Amino acid sequence: MTKRALLVGSNFSAVPLLFALKRRGLHISVCGNRPDEPCHAHADQSHFMDYSDPNALLSLVENGDFDFIVPTGNDVAYMSTTFVAGKLGFPRFDSMETATIIHTKQAFRRFTERNDIPAPRSVRLQGDAPIETGALRYPLLVKPSDSFSGRGVTKVFDRTELAAAVADARRNSRSAEVVIEEFIEGSLHSHSAFIKDQEIAFDVFVDEYCTVYPYQVDSSNHPSRLCETVRSKTRAIMARVVKLLRLEDGLIHTQFLSNGDDVWIIECMRRCPGDLYGSLVDQSLGIDYADLVITLLLGEAFSVTPRFEPPLFFGRHTITSDTPSTPFSFSHFIPSSDVRIAQLKTTGKPMNAAPFDKLAILYARFETRDEMLKVTPDFKTFVSLQTLQGDLA
């Protein structure tokens, strides 16, 4: 009898997960409340519903006879799926308590402070509590506790800017909870670690850049420029996190800052990162990132052998705009003979300003490490967006 899987989420970032499931011959259902999203076109069955309501998702799964439930690349999907897994006994999911620690900035900061994990010092504001920063030193970052894509994040340089930043963070938080933390000067990176039996079985490091909207990553490259000292230190920190939280098999993806040999953990997630992050690693290493995620979630034997050693030099850029526009087309003059484009919008469809929308994701292969590291941090300067309102550089 064909086994059944439910994919929780339906947007473009979930497509690699869906096809990893299809290759296993499973019957695939997809849930999400937007019929225009691409996963519905490839599913055996669609359920048009708001999966941010965990009880609604629970009702669907209770009546659906699913063998597997698979969260996609956003925190809401992951948390709702984890809630259902805990209620119905699906294996290889962390407890809700552990998932909340990892996926909520406020809870994660408490965890890092309690366990001496290197992370920015912070304070937390709940509801409409008075604004207090304690002994934190300016500049500060003010963040919603449950935000993503840099929404509601503001850098403040003195107390006169604090109230407006806190108000913006609260507006962008479902829980109205705010984290205020010290701003750390350093370069931004990510670490994807695949966990088996509470050990890191395979991992990759990526350099990341925010070039259009502050605190929203839109450019990245693999392999990373990080030295082995920083890689080893980050790996050791995350191995300790895995042990402390007794994490189930699967992916843990981390953003961190580095300055010299110092490392600060910014945030973690157990879901896949969005914007086709895995495709960058796939093209550089010759692996299948989404398939590795599904392998661990389904409890299959885990192994990975990159086809490209050493890795190929690849950069990735998400095309966005700092103003609302109606895209007609875009052009680029990236110094690469191998540029691959994942188109996300059709001509003439309005596009919101970053961080709320994106036009396309492109990948470029470079011949040398130096060329990759020269272009990737300035990717946006190599792309020209043509809109019905006029050209945007």
C-alpha positions, 0 to 999 in steps of 0.5 A, a space after each residue: 500500500 502506498 504511504 502518504 505524506 502531508 507537506 505543510 506549506 506550498 510556496 516555491 521554497 517547498 518545491 525541492 522537498 516535495 520532489 524529494 518525497 515524490 522520488 520515494 513514490 509517496 502519495 503527497 498531500 499539500 496544505 496551504 491557503 494560497 491555491 496559486 502557490 506551486 506545490 499544489 500543482 504537483 500534489 496528489 491532493 491539496 488542502 486549502 487551509 491556514 496551517 498557522 492554526 495548529 488545531 486546524 492542522 491537527 484536525 486535518 492530520 487526524 482525519 488524513 491517515 498520513 504516515 509522514 508530516 513534513 514542515 516546509 521553510 517557515 517557522 509557522 509551518 514548523 511549529 504547527 507541524 511540531 505541535 501535531 507531531 507531539 499530539 499524535 506521536 509522529 517520530 523524529 520531532 523535538 518537543 514543543 518546548 525544545 522547538 519553542 526554544 529554538 524558534 523564538 528569539 526570546 526563548 533562545 536568548 534565555 537558553 544561550 545565557 543560561 548555558 554560556 553559549 556565545 551570543 549577543 547580550 540581550 533583554 526582553 520586553 513582554 507585551 507593553 512592559 516599560 522599555 528597559 535596556 539594563 547594562 546593554 551598550 549602544 548601538 542596539 538591535 531591536 527585534 520582534 521575538 518571532 520575526 523573520 526576513 528582518 521584519 521589524 528589526 531596527 538598529 538604534 544608536 541612543 535612547 531617543 530612538 528606542 521607543 519608535 524601534 520597540 513600537 515597530 518591533 511590536 507591530 511585526 510580532 504576533 506575540 508583541 514580544 521584543 528582544 533588545 540586544 547589543 549590536 555585534 560588529 562582524 561578518 554574517 554566515 550560516 551553518 547547516 548541520 545534519 544531525 544523526 544520533 545527536 552528532 553532526 553527520 554532515 555540515 556546510 558553511 555559507 557566507 551571507 550578505 544583506 544588501 537591499 534591506 537591512 537584516 534580510 539576507 539576499 546574497 550568499 556564496 559557497 564555499 565560505 571564506 571562513 577559516 578552519 578555526 572559526 568553522 571548528 569553533 562554530 561546529 563545537 558550539 552547535 554540537 553542544 547545543 545539540 546535546 543540551 537540547 537532545 535534538 532529534 535527527 534532522 537539520 539544524 540551521 544556524 546564523 552566526 557572526 564572526 569577527 577574527 576568531 570570535 563567534 556569536 550565535 544569532 539564531 537557529 532553526 530546525 526547518 529548511 532555510 527559505 529562498 532555495 538556500 539548499 540549491 546554492 549548496 547543491 550546485 556547489 557540492 553536487 548534493 541534494 540538500 532537500 533529499 538529506 532533510 527528507 532522509 533524516 525526517 523519514 528515518 532512512 539510512 543517512 549518507 552523503 558523498 559530494 560529487 564536487 571535491 573541491 566545491 565549485 564556486 557559486 554565488 546566490 542572489 535574491 532579486 528584490 527592490 527597496 521600493 514597490 514596483 511592477 516588474 517587466 523584466 530584469 537584466 544582469 552583467 554578472 561576470 560569469 558564463 553560467 548564470 541560472 535563474 529561478 523566476 518567482 514573478 510573472 511580468 506585470 505582477 506588482 511587487 512589494 518592497 523588500 522584505 515583503 516580496 522578491 522577483 527571482 533568485 539567481 545563481 552564478 558560477 565563478 572560476 575562482 574563489 577571488 572572483 566569487 568573493 568579489 562579486 557576491 557581496 555586491 550582487 545587486 550592482 550587477 542586476 538591473 530591474 526594468 519596471 513599468 514605472 522605469 528602470 531601477 538600478 
